[in-house]
Amino acid sequence: MALNPPDLLITGGDIVTMNSHREVLVGGTVAVAGDRIVAVGATGALRARWPGVAELDASGCVVTPGLVNAHQHLTGDPLARACIPDDAAPGEAINGWAIPLHEAHTGDDEELSALLACVESLRNGVTTIVEAGTVAHPDRVAAGMTAAGVRGTIGTWGWDVEGAPHAAPADEVLDRLRALVETYPAGGMVEGRVTLVGHGLASDDLLAGAAELARKTGAGMTMHMSPGSADVEHYLERCGRRPLLHLADLGVLGPHLLLAHAVWLDDAEVSALLASRTAVAYCPWAYLRLGQGVTRTGRHAEIFARYGRVALGCDSGNAGDSADILRVAALAAGLAKDTALDPTSLGACEALEMATVYGAEAIGMADRIGSIEEGKLADLVIHDATGPQWTPRGDIAQQLVWSTDGRSVRDVLVGGRQVVRNGRCVTVDEQDLRAQATASSAALLQRAGITVRHSWPYLRSH
């Protein structure tokens, strides 16, 4: 690829390249031309090579690749944030909240919800989002993502199982998926992805057809499976096999597939996952908040250690609760050490790999994002490293994962475009966004027939 002269130099920061040698360039510079990185090197040398180019001063900062969120619900929960009780009984969060919210969602709600979630993500250094799927208005979700300036994928849900509300024939669902991936082809800021709900909401014909569509179009595929024990029980009753073994027999597993969760796997399922090169989006905060048993059955650190493809995800606003991948990275490392009773297990370096270069590979974008290298897209995060959590400076991976989180993010570029400046998203009016979200949330909850229950009494002061 012929690269143009830069129009921006990001100077003086400590650059965490995440290249094949995991080199950190102290006090270095990243040269950006349009949407691409054209050079990474010594500040003096790049200034001399391209005198007079505009500069973004990153002195006292750490520069990382944009973070990858491999599983995020952009609709439903964002406008009901912190409303779903964290002591809800199993199934209540879905039947009593998620379903009524989605049924009451308008197109305006979905676009606003996506915009709100994407602004939060960008402010935390997340530049690429794999959206978990929406029911009715994927175009409006794409519009929200585009307005925020984030990179990502979108999907539209459908199901064909007998007795499920609003079920449609498999061919009709596949036609909708095909139209979406044709409308949003690979390579754009927002790409279509073959997206099913998963769980027990798809027939064998729909599962196999979706996998074939993903392979044929190159769009990739994602769906939920086995965050808790319910999917295991369902598939054992339905076909006498555990979920991933059934998917393997159908030809659904493979490098095209990103499975969200995969917490309740046995030995045979782990082997099938690894042999097929199926990727996993690991969302540990959700499993802890929902009490799904990750400390008992989760094997993500083992999968990673056996060269499996693992990325990190934040899930939904009332499960993962925060669109902050650095918080997820710290939890992933901590759970790996504690559940194994082994402090030498997966640590900060590996967790940061899942959040960047390995996360990019797991979602099928390693050729474009995940590291700071010549020719890659200029998705870059500048972390302010002057605060007490960075003082004194130690190992940079440990400080990124254990000492800080998204609150250290100062500036963010996506495809060379600055979308966060001094901790604020500059693509939207944040004050107006807050006002819109507050009003829309109240109206949505009323239409859905949901009354919010607060944990403690709220008293009005005058």
Secondary structure, 3 states (H helix, E strand, C coil): CCCCCCCEEEEEEEEECCCCCCCEEEEEEEEEECCEEEEEEEHHHHHHHCCCCCEEECCCEEEEECEEEEEECCCCHHHHCCCCCCCCCCCHHHHHHHHHHHHHCCHHHHHHHHHHHHHHHHHCCEEEEEECCECCCHHHHHHHHHHHCCEEEECECCCCCCCCCCCCCHHHHHHHHHHHHHHCCCCCCEEECEEEEECCCCCHHHHHHHHHHHHHHCCCEEEEECCCCHHHHHHHHHHCCCHHHHHHHHCCCCCCEEEEECCCCCHHHHHHHHHHCCEEEECHHHHHHCCCCHHHHCCHHHHHHCCCEEEECCECCCCCCCCCHHHHHHHHHHHHHHHCCCCCCCCHHHHHHHHCHHHHHHCCCCCCCCCCCCCCECCEEEEECCCHHHCCCCCHHHHHHHHCCHHHEEEEEECCEEEEECCEECCCCHHHHHHHHHHHHHHHHHHCCCCCCCCCCCCCCC
